[in-house]
Amino acid sequence: MKNASGYGFNIKPLLFGGYLMMVYKDDFIYGYILDENGDFYANWSLPQPLNNTMFKLSSTMLGNNSIVIVENQNNSTWKVTSDNLFKFTGKDNEFNNPIITSTKPTLGSQVKESTKQLRLSFTYPVVLSSSNISIYQKTIGADNDLLRQRFQGVSSNQLCHIDSNDNKSVIIQVFPSTFNEPNGLYYVVVENNFVKRSDSNEALLGIDKNLWILVNGQITGIIRLTPDGSSYYLSLSPVDQQKFNKQMTIDLSYVIPVKDNRLTPINGFEKDTSTGTLQILLSFNIKDTSDLSKKKLSHDYCT
């Protein structure tokens, strides 16, 4: 708060653009909405002015661009008043952050162990700052989720950089081990001040936990039939080919070994001629185990 000629000022940036300016004069508080250039736009819709001595006000800003004021009226009675403030950007998204225009991978999409990068794009040109970006894996039944990767925006290891094509996107490198748990549920946390506006050096909001959620898919296995086995498979009817696929998963469950309910055949086939002779490729999905006494899928598949 800055005092000038008996006035006090408190200016707060609004999530959806613009500012709330609260002016204090004697025992009264006045509220004004300023646009993104700092020019007057409108009065707030709360009573103008509020009597600070009478109400002993305490206020806070919420993520939906509203202000909540708690009024202590007589030390035993409290009144809560709110006002939905103007949204200059007119944008809202699943990250509760209107300055984020897109993410890649998108919310809820599938990632693979081979996923090498994340991409986070903003409304404004940005520069990297000192806060962190982290990737967690959700752990069912545990007190804390598993941290898989974390680093600062500004760091000597250069694990993230600004895309020079638009200067609005951050490209984040992903470790090969980060998304290595099949059927794993992950989320990305971007701390406030991970990036700043390049024109004003203003720290920008990030993404809270459990919002940017990503899912690792199940492993797909491929079996190449011998030339004789391929000829036999092609001679079968579509119904008999499906029966063949089902029996193959049962036989494989003894070889890997896993329970046969964790293997699901993918009906259909591919033709492989890379060996010089026609061979059929059959695919099947391997589900992870929920039995903690069993080895995880990644261990099954690598043995």
C-alpha angles and dihedrals in degrees: 000000000000122000122215126167093341095314127114122206132200116180119189125185114236121228093233097045134285129052141270112226116196114194120199119204120170104309097340135091124207123193126209134176115223124195124235090276091056094252123137113269108165146324116266113255094241117102110292112247113016118208105237095188093052097044103029089216128216119182141184137183120236129211093249091065096260132124123224120202123193114205119202099205104176108351090266103050123064129189125196118205127179137189128196104224125212119278109219096182095048088209130122130169144174092271095061086236118105095190091067108088101180147346131209118237090035124231111292095005125136124264129192135211085253093057104125105178146032121204126205120184128196137196093242134046107268143194127208119262140188104277127094140256115207137186118209133187116220111239117201114222095008127112095229133033119240117261108222102172139002137166141149125262091235108045139133094242092070094219091152135031142174117261104245091207093075107356087223100091131074118209113205122197116227122213115238089240098049100088097028099122111093113228088011120153115222138178134194122224118200112191122219110267093030083126135014133207106265094217099050104016088234113160110240130218119256136201123287124224121285094022106090095050123178131184129211111219127228122271118265117212125201127208121197113208120216117254090260092045090048092053090049092049092051090052092060124094118247090258092051090046089058090050089050090052092050093049090047091058090050091051092046091052088065093047100048088029113234135125110280091235088070092062121074122181118228105221114230131048145228129228117233119196097164091106093056093255129072111265129173122233117209122191133205137175121238115208121209120247124252091196107101090202090064129075117261122256094256089058093045092052096047097052 
